[in-house]
Amino acid sequence: MSAEAMDVGHERAEFVVRPDGTVVGEAGAASALAAALPYTGRLARRAGEIVDVGDLRAMEAVGTRRLTVGVTWTPAGEGTYRAVLEPAEPRTVPTFMVVGGADTTATVVHCVERVVAVEGVRWSSVLTAGSRVVAVAGEQAATGHLAEVGTRMLAILRSLEDQHVAGFVRLRFEQGVLVGASLGRHALVACTGDTDDDVLLTTIDEVRAILADRDLSTVPTQDGPDAAGVARVAEPVPEVAEPVPSSAPPLVGARFAGAGDREERRGRRRRFGVR
């Protein structure tokens, strides 16, 4: 099989990547993809451990081509990957507009809630290229865990970029599914049970279209006081020094900072020491 044939996406290839890294089958121009599978498999398996959905059983990635991979593990934790690479059906991404969606933070919140509205979706989140969780909806795990899962999903999407299968990734585990979709340099990450694939993919297409012209790097981090869906936390009120008696003229300048009654003057002798 020629590299040119694989590049135009008119051919189907089947191959197996063994635990020792050897490739058997019609890898052809997919040799770089075969080499990437053990790396993506380890990333995916750890993501499943973090969200407690069991062991990784399969991976699917879709872009201009479709990659389907069955995964089995040795007792030592090394994977065997049985892959099929084939042309993907072209998808027409629709155009959407959020009414009143000028605010990027509100738009991101709308999108994660839209994904959670799909039957079977447990939670969804948006992660920036800088590994910041900027919005979450659904059955929320700890934000720190979501950041780690999202970082791994970003790495998986990036590892597949040059293989024309980036854009959408589905990781199937024993007790659930993790879904990742690229939003430019950023990513949507969701955890699902049983879902209607067509409905889920259509909703993700909608989200990608809505966020296509948004600068997600400007959205506050989810665990920050101004984050999407998080109420602002009041800043602590600083302690105020006792007021100077009105009969005395105001004390001005750094040397009088915190000055009070005259008997506190000995504090001035300690201002360069450790209190």
BAFI-3210 file (N, C-alpha, C; in Angstrom, 3 decimals, decimal comma, padded with zeros to 6 digits):
// residues 275
n [1|2|3|4|5|6|7|8|9|10|11|12|13|14|15|16|17|18|19|20|21|22|23|24|25|26|27|28|29|30|31|32|33|34|35|36|37|38|39|40|41|42|43|44|45|46|47|48|49|50|51|52|53|54|55|56|57|58|59|60|61|62|63|64|65|66|67|68|69|70|71|72|73|74|75|76|77|78|79|80|81|82|83|84|85|86|87|88|89|90|91|92|93|94|95|96|97|98|99|100|101|102|103|104|105|106|107|108|109|110|111|112|113|114|115|116|117|118|119|120|121|122|123|124|125|126|127|128|129|130|131|132|133|134|135|136|137|138|139|140|141|142|143|144|145|146|147|148|149|150|151|152|153|154|155|156|157|158|159|160|161|162|163|164|165|166|167|168|169|170|171|172|173|174|175|176|177|178|179|180|181|182|183|184|185|186|187|188|189|190|191|192|193|194|195|196|197|198|199|200|201|202|203|204|205|206|207|208|209|210|211|212|213|214|215|216|217|218|219|220|221|222|223|224|225|226|227|228|229|230|231|232|233|234|235|236|237|238|239|240|241|242|243|244|245|246|247|248|249|250|251|252|253|254|255|256|257|258|259|260|261|262|263|264|265|266|267|268|269|270|271|272|273|274|275]
n.u [000,844|000,638|002,033|000,863|-001,686|-002,792|-002,776|-004,719|-006,927|-008,440|-008,165|-008,255|-006,851|-005,549|-004,067|-001,863|-000,551|001,857|002,708|005,510|006,040|006,258|004,835|002,197|000,708|-001,228|000,139|001,423|001,345|000,449|002,255|003,387|001,180|000,698|002,922|002,235|000,128|000,642|001,427|-000,845|-002,631|-001,705|-002,058|-004,849|-005,711|-004,903|-006,487|-009,006|-008,711|-008,584|-011,170|-012,574|-013,781|-013,169|-011,181|-009,455|-010,930|-011,399|-010,624|-011,623|-011,192|-011,926|-011,620|-010,611|-010,214|-011,187|-010,415|-010,370|-009,832|-009,201|-008,412|-006,331|-004,933|-001,860|-000,890|001,167|000,502|000,874|-000,122|-002,009|-002,835|-005,370|-006,006|-008,059|-008,006|-009,680|-011,426|-013,346|-016,779|-017,727|-018,458|-020,794|-020,407|-022,656|-023,812|-024,076|-025,615|-025,524|-028,031|-027,633|-025,120|-022,688|-020,868|-018,100|-017,664|-020,289|-021,186|-019,583|-020,479|-023,127|-022,596|-021,419|-023,561|-025,363|-024,282|-024,485|-027,194|-027,757|-029,017|-027,672|-025,186|-022,885|-021,179|-019,750|-017,025|-014,921|-011,672|-008,750|-005,921|-003,882|-004,351|-006,400|-009,430|-012,353|-015,098|-017,769|-020,296|-022,952|-022,560|-020,267|-016,837|-013,937|-012,357|-009,594|-009,112|-010,529|-008,992|-006,634|-007,548|-008,486|-006,099|-004,746|-006,485|-006,177|-003,509|-003,787|-005,427|-003,671|-001,567|-002,616|-002,997|-001,396|-002,115|-004,496|-006,785|-007,672|-009,776|-012,169|-012,488|-013,182|-013,139|-013,497|-014,429|-014,636|-016,816|-017,917|-017,623|-015,241|-015,185|-013,601|-013,200|-011,757|-011,347|-010,266|-007,210|-007,965|-010,118|-013,082|-014,313|-015,976|-017,907|-019,630|-022,438|-024,441|-025,238|-026,962|-025,281|-025,444|-026,898|-025,191|-022,830|-023,851|-024,512|-021,984|-020,828|-022,350|-021,508|-018,797|-019,049|-020,251|-018,291|-016,202|-015,178|-014,373|-012,318|-011,070|-009,114|-009,484|-011,404|-012,187|-010,531|-012,054|-011,965|-011,542|-012,492|-014,088|-014,986|-016,638|-019,876|-019,370|-019,851|-018,880|-016,367|-016,175|-013,585|-011,278|-011,665|-009,323|-007,450|-007,967|-006,127|-006,374|-008,121|-006,549|-006,728|-009,057|-008,186|-005,527|-003,146|-003,287|-001,242|001,201|002,746|005,154|006,615|004,868|003,035|000,373|000,447|-000,545|-001,714|000,496|002,005|002,708|005,031|007,434|007,333|008,371|011,102|011,466|010,935|012,545|013,083|012,157|008,918]
n.v [-001,190|002,162|005,241|007,472|006,607|006,098|008,674|010,112|008,907|006,754|004,133|001,147|000,024|-002,551|-003,415|-004,689|-003,772|-004,980|-005,825|-005,548|-003,600|-004,217|-004,223|-005,699|-006,513|-004,427|-001,831|000,206|003,542|004,221|003,834|005,690|006,302|003,817|003,668|005,622|004,620|002,984|005,022|006,752|004,900|004,395|006,930|007,135|004,953|005,691|007,966|006,798|005,437|007,592|008,727|006,565|004,459|001,931|-000,441|000,323|-000,472|000,040|002,322|005,112|007,254|010,107|011,943|013,223|010,652|007,476|005,852|002,807|001,017|-001,902|-002,928|-004,896|-006,065|-007,033|-008,906|-007,355|-004,849|-004,004|-003,122|-004,581|-003,641|-003,636|-002,475|-000,621|001,318|003,600|005,342|008,199|009,143|012,132|015,081|017,660|020,595|022,472|025,937|027,925|030,160|031,809|033,418|036,557|035,898|037,284|037,379|035,508|033,702|033,080|031,862|029,557|028,217|027,729|025,876|023,572|022,833|022,240|019,907|018,173|017,901|015,917|012,687|010,285|011,437|012,143|014,143|017,198|019,175|022,036|022,521|024,469|025,116|025,549|023,786|024,495|024,217|025,571|025,511|023,530|021,052|019,031|015,826|016,601|015,966|016,312|019,394|019,410|016,760|016,715|018,455|016,982|014,750|016,085|017,188|014,909|014,086|016,193|015,712|013,259|013,960|015,716|013,998|012,598|014,386|014,689|012,478|012,633|011,887|013,337|015,447|014,241|012,025|008,925|007,104|003,953|002,355|-000,137|000,581|002,911|005,831|008,052|011,100|013,151|016,263|018,376|021,874|023,951|024,867|024,033|021,943|019,944|017,866|014,965|012,726|009,741|007,449|005,083|006,388|008,026|007,855|009,482|011,695|012,676|013,284|015,209|017,221|017,850|018,817|021,112|022,537|022,928|024,558|026,835|027,752|028,308|030,838|031,945|033,208|031,194|031,291|033,531|033,030|032,674|030,451|027,419|026,965|029,454|032,719|034,107|032,254|030,283|029,463|029,498|031,004|034,288|034,712|036,510|038,814|038,740|041,128|043,603|044,157|047,081|049,798|051,242|054,333|057,585|059,912|062,608|065,119|065,274|066,004|064,482|061,613|061,205|059,376|056,701|056,082|056,386|054,377|052,441|053,625|054,339|054,824|056,725|055,060|052,902|053,380|051,990|049,966|050,962|050,666|048,079|047,671|046,752|044,210|040,732|040,056]
n.w [000,000|-000,905|000,345|-000,734|-001,438|001,057|002,094|000,666|001,609|000,560|001,093|003,096|006,102|008,153|011,174|013,753|016,851|018,841|022,304|022,486|020,698|018,012|014,715|012,990|009,926|007,656|007,890|006,403|005,305|007,722|009,700|011,471|012,981|014,142|015,780|017,600|019,059|021,493|023,263|023,323|024,316|026,934|028,076|027,883|029,430|032,020|032,349|032,550|034,970|036,712|036,660|037,447|035,804|035,093|033,134|030,038|026,955|024,244|021,554|019,630|016,910|014,986|012,040|009,082|008,464|009,855|012,829|014,485|017,394|019,126|022,425|024,443|027,529|029,066|032,051|033,059|032,364|029,734|026,470|023,751|020,540|018,268|015,262|012,957|010,138|008,189|005,495|006,484|006,739|005,188|007,080|007,504|009,069|010,870|011,074|013,942|016,293|019,378|020,990|022,367|023,132|023,481|025,517|026,290|028,410|029,282|026,972|026,814|029,101|028,307|026,282|027,559|029,126|027,171|026,084|028,280|028,334|026,540|026,462|028,642|028,993|031,494|032,629|031,410|030,159|029,522|028,463|028,396|026,172|027,901|029,932|031,713|033,437|032,375|032,359|033,630|033,674|034,949|036,610|038,642|039,024|041,157|040,485|040,081|039,298|036,914|035,422|035,116|033,690|031,422|030,448|029,637|027,637|025,820|025,104|023,797|021,601|020,321|019,690|017,632|015,630|013,270|011,895|010,634|011,938|013,981|016,034|016,966|019,630|021,091|024,002|025,152|028,072|030,707|032,292|031,305|029,139|027,792|026,129|023,763|022,111|019,752|020,127|018,364|019,603|022,047|024,150|024,364|026,864|027,884|029,924|029,508|029,553|028,070|024,983|022,268|019,373|017,070|017,962|019,951|018,464|016,736|018,551|019,555|017,212|017,017|019,308|018,697|016,473|017,576|019,333|017,685|016,917|019,278|021,911|024,028|025,905|027,408|029,283|032,723|035,058|036,231|039,033|040,013|041,448|039,627|037,866|035,295|036,129|038,857|041,941|042,902|045,298|048,263|048,932|051,671|054,282|054,896|057,929|059,823|061,038|064,327|064,630|064,581|067,283|066,918|067,701|067,224|064,651|061,376|060,795|058,443|055,801|055,247|057,531|059,594|059,355|060,532|062,987|066,361|069,604|071,735|073,431|071,922|070,627|070,920|069,079|066,755|066,929|066,284|063,654|061,594|062,267|062,842|063,609]
ca.u [000,000|001,471|001,734|-000,040|-003,045|-003,286|-002,952|-005,972|-007,992|-009,300|-007,790|-008,494|-005,691|-005,712|-002,757|-001,807|000,653|002,074|003,303|006,923|006,144|006,257|003,576|001,866|-000,440|-001,143|000,363|001,655|001,621|-000,040|003,278|003,512|000,009|000,938|003,892|001,611|-000,941|000,974|001,437|-002,232|-003,276|-001,328|-002,745|-006,275|-005,936|-004,787|-007,673|-010,094|-008,469|-008,869|-012,617|-013,112|-014,698|-012,637|-010,043|-009,676|-011,239|-011,364|-010,481|-012,095|-010,859|-012,523|-011,294|-010,815|-010,239|-011,716|-009,548|-011,017|-008,782|-009,516|-007,252|-006,253|-003,794|-001,153|-000,831|002,166|-000,011|001,265|-001,291|-002,023|-003,778|-005,846|-006,507|-008,598|-007,977|-010,467|-011,968|-014,506|-017,822|-017,609|-019,487|-021,021|-020,585|-023,608|-023,515|-024,962|-025,394|-026,178|-028,648|-027,109|-023,911|-021,485|-019,938|-017,516|-017,885|-021,673|-021,299|-018,973|-021,412|-024,226|-022,155|-021,278|-024,910|-025,983|-023,787|-025,052|-028,607|-027,876|-029,290|-026,543|-023,969|-022,778|-020,658|-018,951|-016,177|-014,072|-010,309|-007,948|-004,618|-003,039|-004,826|-007,298|-010,847|-013,054|-016,539|-018,159|-021,720|-023,289|-022,041|-018,901|-015,759|-013,078|-011,808|-008,233|-009,174|-010,952|-007,849|-005,706|-008,178|-008,493|-004,730|-004,456|-007,261|-005,482|-002,320|-004,239|-005,849|-002,481|-000,743|-003,274|-003,214|-000,723|-002,594|-005,785|-007,894|-007,940|-011,047|-013,105|-011,943|-014,043|-012,414|-014,482|-013,941|-015,540|-018,008|-018,257|-016,941|-014,738|-015,224|-012,835|-013,361|-010,890|-011,931|-009,028|-006,129|-008,581|-010,839|-014,271|-014,166|-017,231|-018,021|-020,970|-022,811|-024,995|-025,800|-027,226|-024,080|-025,784|-027,288|-023,995|-021,951|-024,502|-024,387|-020,585|-020,664|-022,969|-020,628|-017,584|-019,391|-020,526|-017,059|-015,140|-014,558|-014,223|-010,994|-011,328|-008,059|-009,906|-012,391|-011,523|-010,423|-013,255|-011,866|-011,285|-013,677|-014,920|-015,072|-017,949|-020,711|-018,931|-020,161|-017,716|-016,086|-015,775|-012,221|-011,240|-011,522|-008,068|-007,568|-007,763|-005,519|-007,261|-008,009|-005,835|-007,685|-009,333|-007,503|-004,148|-003,075|-003,098|000,133|001,316|004,022|005,373|007,162|003,778|002,047|-000,109|000,678|-001,732|-001,404|001,914|002,774|003,108|006,206|008,537|007,247|009,181|012,474|011,540|010,344|013,395|013,270|011,066|007,998]
ca.v [000,000|003,346|006,344|008,392|006,076|006,309|010,089|010,593|008,341|005,853|002,766|000,628|-000,702|-003,245|-003,789|-004,989|-003,334|-005,909|-005,187|-005,220|-002,511|-004,663|-003,993|-006,773|-006,182|-003,417|-000,518|001,141|004,920|004,414|003,397|006,690|006,120|002,600|003,991|006,502|003,951|002,658|006,268|007,173|003,892|004,625|008,153|006,848|004,040|006,464|008,824|005,960|005,183|008,809|008,914|005,322|003,806|000,628|-000,525|000,716|-001,587|000,416|003,731|005,494|008,631|010,453|013,218|012,867|009,194|006,872|004,847|002,007|000,211|-002,753|-002,969|-005,901|-005,764|-008,126|-008,683|-006,331|-003,544|-003,658|-003,269|-005,032|-002,752|-004,158|-001,229|-000,524|002,694|003,642|006,672|008,597|009,836|013,588|015,688|019,086|021,255|023,570|027,230|028,217|031,420|031,895|034,732|037,207|035,194|038,085|037,071|034,201|032,817|032,603|030,973|028,275|027,572|027,221|024,713|022,380|022,438|021,643|018,533|017,394|017,663|014,683|011,540|009,401|012,182|012,341|015,489|017,720|020,274|022,645|022,697|025,265|024,568|025,664|022,806|025,122|023,882|026,855|025,299|022,152|020,839|017,636|015,207|017,115|015,409|017,387|020,140|018,965|015,524|017,045|019,060|015,917|013,990|016,922|017,309|013,665|014,086|017,116|015,038|012,240|014,656|016,252|012,907|012,094|015,489|014,485|011,240|012,936|011,285|014,201|016,160|013,578|010,790|008,223|006,071|003,061|001,642|-001,182|001,129|004,238|006,337|009,419|011,681|014,384|016,919|019,547|023,200|024,629|024,375|023,650|020,679|019,559|016,523|014,534|011,342|009,282|006,049|004,768|007,556|007,936|008,407|010,561|012,884|013,193|013,890|016,427|018,228|018,274|019,681|022,391|023,218|023,350|025,680|028,011|028,238|028,400|032,169|032,439|033,097|030,511|031,602|034,670|032,582|032,365|029,054|026,970|027,083|030,849|033,398|034,600|031,183|029,964|028,653|029,548|032,289|035,041|034,632|037,821|038,890|039,084|042,545|043,798|044,783|048,521|050,301|052,086|055,716|058,550|060,863|063,727|066,319|065,251|066,101|063,155|061,174|060,912|058,812|055,293|055,918|056,394|053,358|051,650|054,309|054,470|055,577|057,037|054,019|051,876|053,868|051,036|049,116|051,522|050,185|046,691|047,548|046,023|042,862|039,790|040,132]
ca.w [000,000|-001,022|001,256|-001,412|-001,336|002,407|002,349|000,111|002,417|-000,195|001,397|004,438|006,610|009,422|011,714|015,185|017,539|019,945|023,497|022,301|019,739|016,622|014,001|012,069|009,097|006,607|008,489|005,323|005,701|009,079|010,642|012,534|013,836|014,916|016,819|018,593|019,807|022,882|024,033|023,555|025,156|028,334|028,504|028,020|030,551|033,260|032,452|033,052|036,394|037,473|036,786|037,991|034,869|034,722|032,220|028,647|026,079|022,832|021,223|018,306|016,568|013,701|011,407|007,675|008,484|011,081|013,447|015,519|018,017|020,266|023,308|025,505|028,399|029,725|033,505|033,356|031,965|028,379|025,620|022,366|019,864|016,984|014,680|011,607|009,663|006,962|005,216|007,280|005,993|005,388|007,919|007,290|010,360|010,701|011,676|015,050|016,981|020,673|021,151|023,564|023,539|023,274|026,595|026,027|029,563|029,216|025,814|027,188|030,033|027,485|025,513|028,390|029,527|025,979|025,967|029,380|028,036|025,750|027,348|028,848|029,320|032,940|032,811|030,306|030,575|028,503|028,955|027,468|025,807|029,085|030,923|032,687|033,311|032,390|032,531|033,935|033,928|035,202|037,818|038,665|039,842|041,635|039,364|039,854|038,539|035,562|034,742|034,747|032,611|030,238|029,943|028,923|026,400|024,922|024,586|022,847|020,384|019,638|019,154|016,426|014,693|011,995|011,269|010,007|012,681|015,133|015,999|017,874|020,191|022,051|024,740|025,772|029,246|031,188|032,940|030,802|027,952|027,793|024,792|023,599|020,817|019,675|019,930|018,015|020,468|023,310|024,019|025,118|027,429|028,497|030,375|029,161|029,593|026,752|024,314|020,843|018,759|016,135|018,738|020,616|017,473|016,252|019,601|019,588|016,041|017,372|020,259|017,990|015,607|018,414|019,961|016,685|016,861|020,650|022,530|025,300|026,868|028,226|030,263|033,998|035,485|036,935|040,489|040,369|041,950|038,539|036,889|034,774|036,995|040,245|042,547|043,323|046,732|048,752|049,417|053,092|054,571|055,623|059,227|059,769|062,270|065,100|064,169|065,395|067,879|066,029|068,147|066,729|063,195|060,761|060,603|057,028|055,377|055,579|058,876|060,570|059,022|061,661|064,259|067,202|070,805|071,887|074,107|070,976|069,923|070,921|067,896|065,683|067,024|065,819|062,343|060,679|062,763|062,640|064,736]
c.u [000,881|001,063|000,756|-001,473|-003,620|-003,591|-004,263|-007,165|-008,913|-009,032|-008,119|-007,262|-006,035|-004,322|-002,867|-000,479|000,796|002,721|004,769|007,141|006,167|004,862|003,384|000,646|-000,154|-000,942|000,590|002,028|001,131|001,000|003,469|002,351|000,180|001,907|003,286|000,618|-000,553|000,983|000,008|-002,958|-002,957|-002,008|-004,216|-006,552|-005,872|-005,978|-008,860|-009,944|-008,864|-010,369|-013,338|-014,166|-014,135|-011,524|-010,442|-009,885|-011,150|-011,178|-011,012|-011,749|-011,369|-012,057|-011,608|-010,770|-010,754|-010,770|-010,338|-009,981|-009,367|-008,261|-007,388|-004,943|-003,174|-001,180|000,166|001,717|000,437|000,122|-001,000|-003,141|-004,111|-006,607|-007,043|-008,630|-008,684|-010,969|-013,195|-015,521|-017,686|-018,780|-019,574|-021,309|-021,514|-023,109|-024,549|-024,631|-026,167|-026,726|-028,154|-025,808|-022,640|-020,435|-019,419|-017,748|-019,293|-021,862|-020,717|-019,890|-022,589|-023,822|-022,018|-022,643|-025,646|-025,544|-024,398|-026,529|-028,823|-028,036|-028,076|-025,245|-023,962|-022,248|-019,895|-018,156|-015,417|-012,730|-009,512|-006,630|-003,631|-003,471|-005,640|-008,728|-011,635|-014,567|-016,799|-019,665|-021,939|-022,755|-020,570|-017,991|-014,946|-012,411|-010,377|-008,180|-009,581|-009,799|-006,873|-006,259|-008,151|-007,120|-004,349|-005,241|-006,644|-004,268|-002,691|-004,643|-004,639|-001,635|-001,323|-003,421|-002,628|-001,222|-003,974|-006,952|-008,207|-009,295|-012,042|-012,496|-012,938|-013,228|-013,435|-013,825|-014,976|-016,860|-018,370|-017,403|-016,456|-014,674|-014,399|-013,051|-012,514|-011,715|-010,776|-007,893|-006,681|-009,402|-012,098|-014,049|-015,470|-017,126|-019,451|-021,168|-023,261|-025,643|-026,115|-026,064|-024,387|-026,130|-026,064|-023,078|-022,543|-024,364|-022,963|-020,269|-021,213|-022,049|-019,377|-017,859|-019,602|-019,234|-015,930|-014,434|-014,372|-012,796|-011,182|-010,260|-008,441|-010,898|-011,685|-011,507|-011,610|-013,163|-011,489|-012,559|-014,599|-015,197|-016,508|-018,699|-020,329|-019,197|-018,890|-017,583|-015,580|-014,355|-012,232|-010,998|-010,243|-008,314|-007,214|-007,183|-006,485|-007,043|-007,227|-006,853|-007,807|-008,598|-006,085|-004,149|-002,816|-001,630|000,268|002,678|004,220|005,858|006,078|002,746|001,694|000,098|-000,613|-001,404|000,093|002,673|003,179|004,395|007,346|008,495|008,105|010,606|012,635|011,133|011,227|013,673|012,095|010,187|007,483]
c.v [001,242|004,398|007,299|007,923|006,295|007,774|010,608|009,928|007,391|004,391|002,431|-000,157|-001,340|-003,650|-004,016|-004,475|-004,202|-005,192|-004,812|-004,122|-002,931|-004,504|-005,105|-006,341|-005,057|-002,027|000,538|002,515|005,204|004,029|004,389|006,588|004,891|002,872|004,837|005,772|003,558|003,890|006,716|006,182|004,086|005,883|007,868|005,953|004,780|007,393|008,031|005,638|006,399|008,987|007,631|004,687|002,473|000,706|-000,134|-000,515|-001,231|001,918|003,959|006,956|008,908|011,837|013,041|011,359|008,709|005,779|004,142|001,030|-000,589|-002,945|-004,113|-005,659|-007,029|-007,875|-007,597|-004,934|-003,087|-003,990|-003,878|-004,269|-003,317|-003,032|-001,418|000,952|002,738|005,053|006,946|009,294|011,334|014,124|017,171|019,726|022,447|024,853|027,524|029,585|031,387|033,299|035,353|036,601|035,974|037,769|035,645|033,229|032,236|031,625|029,598|027,518|026,972|025,923|023,456|021,903|021,781|020,191|017,654|017,080|016,421|013,502|010,617|010,109|012,490|013,730|015,906|018,910|020,814|022,950|023,486|024,564|024,635|024,764|023,452|024,673|025,175|026,711|023,817|022,110|019,352|017,145|015,544|016,285|016,591|018,064|019,707|017,682|015,794|017,649|017,986|015,074|014,799|017,084|016,063|013,605|015,040|016,445|013,970|012,887|015,168|015,155|012,355|013,159|015,201|013,240|011,404|012,226|012,128|014,871|015,572|012,260|010,223|007,100|005,225|002,269|000,607|-000,607|002,535|004,616|007,753|009,900|012,961|014,942|018,179|020,796|024,125|024,033|023,834|022,376|020,645|018,135|016,168|013,075|010,892|007,819|005,677|006,017|007,215|008,623|009,585|011,842|013,513|013,900|015,188|017,552|018,744|019,151|021,079|023,197|023,732|024,545|026,957|028,612|028,488|029,749|032,781|032,243|032,501|030,805|032,768|034,269|032,214|030,870|028,675|027,145|028,492|031,542|033,909|033,518|030,941|029,046|028,682|030,933|032,975|034,972|035,988|037,786|039,254|040,571|042,752|044,471|046,266|048,984|051,215|053,540|056,578|059,513|062,103|064,992|066,397|065,380|064,722|062,856|060,672|060,302|057,402|055,109|055,899|055,316|052,552|052,328|054,437|055,342|055,693|055,896|052,888|052,246|052,862|050,083|049,635|051,004|048,770|046,543|046,845|044,604|041,975|039,807|038,770]
c.w [000,000|-000,016|000,621|-001,304|000,032|002,665|001,787|000,778|001,688|000,132|002,855|004,854|007,947|009,906|013,213|015,723|018,786|021,128|023,331|021,257|018,289|016,024|012,983|011,262|008,138|007,198|007,417|005,821|007,108|010,117|011,774|013,504|014,708|016,052|017,920|019,486|021,234|023,789|024,343|024,457|026,627|028,888|028,791|029,227|031,880|033,439|032,994|034,526|037,230|037,691|037,185|037,078|034,366|033,702|030,804|027,781|024,598|022,699|019,815|018,076|015,166|013,277|009,939|007,487|009,830|011,557|014,549|016,066|019,167|021,101|024,305|026,258|028,947|031,227|033,902|032,928|030,596|027,435|024,268|021,674|018,485|016,300|013,265|011,250|008,314|006,706|006,089|006,388|006,235|006,194|007,601|008,633|010,174|011,353|012,747|015,625|018,291|020,827|022,453|024,031|023,316|024,327|026,417|027,175|029,535|028,063|026,124|028,143|029,270|026,789|026,372|028,883|028,362|025,825|027,049|029,134|027,173|026,701|027,420|029,183|030,811|033,288|031,563|030,803|029,374|029,137|027,922|027,153|026,958|030,224|032,041|032,402|033,439|032,486|032,757|034,140|034,145|036,519|037,932|039,559|040,352|040,446|039,063|039,049|037,099|034,774|034,285|033,605|031,320|029,621|029,150|027,608|025,377|024,287|023,560|021,523|019,604|019,027|017,860|015,343|013,314|011,252|010,647|010,680|013,922|014,964|016,969|018,325|021,187|022,679|025,488|026,895|029,684|031,700|032,452|029,612|028,225|026,350|024,791|022,211|020,807|019,420|019,554|018,822|021,790|023,111|024,874|025,598|028,138|028,910|030,143|029,521|028,187|026,169|022,867|020,132|017,843|016,880|019,390|019,621|016,926|017,272|019,688|018,376|016,329|018,283|019,551|017,081|016,422|018,946|018,962|016,691|018,247|021,145|023,928|026,339|027,773|029,310|031,560|034,291|036,353|038,441|040,926|040,801|040,859|037,506|036,466|035,733|038,454|040,800|043,014|044,835|047,189|049,277|050,890|053,280|055,366|056,959|059,119|061,099|062,992|064,712|065,148|065,990|067,011|066,432|067,631|065,217|062,595|060,567|059,175|056,744|055,882|056,996|059,929|060,289|060,254|062,986|065,031|068,388|070,986|072,542|073,157|070,235|069,889|069,724|066,757|065,717|066,480|064,351|061,332|061,154|062,447|063,858|065,106]
res [m|s|a|e|a|m|d|v|g|h|e|r|a|e|f|v|v|r|p|d|g|t|v|v|g|e|a|g|a|a|s|a|l|a|a|a|l|p|y|t|g|r|l|a|r|r|a|g|e|i|v|d|v|g|d|l|r|a|m|e|a|v|g|t|r|r|l|t|v|g|v|t|w|t|p|a|g|e|g|t|y|r|a|v|l|e|p|a|e|p|r|t|v|p|t|f|m|v|v|g|g|a|d|t|t|a|t|v|v|h|c|v|e|r|v|v|a|v|e|g|v|r|w|s|s|v|l|t|a|g|s|r|v|v|a|v|a|g|e|q|a|a|t|g|h|l|a|e|v|g|t|r|m|l|a|i|l|r|s|l|e|d|q|h|v|a|g|f|v|r|l|r|f|e|q|g|v|l|v|g|a|s|l|g|r|h|a|l|v|a|c|t|g|d|t|d|d|d|v|l|l|t|t|i|d|e|v|r|a|i|l|a|d|r|d|l|s|t|v|p|t|q|d|g|p|d|a|a|g|v|a|r|v|a|e|p|v|p|e|v|a|e|p|v|p|s|s|a|p|p|l|v|g|a|r|f|a|g|a|g|d|r|e|e|r|r|g|r|r|r|r|f|g|v|r]
***
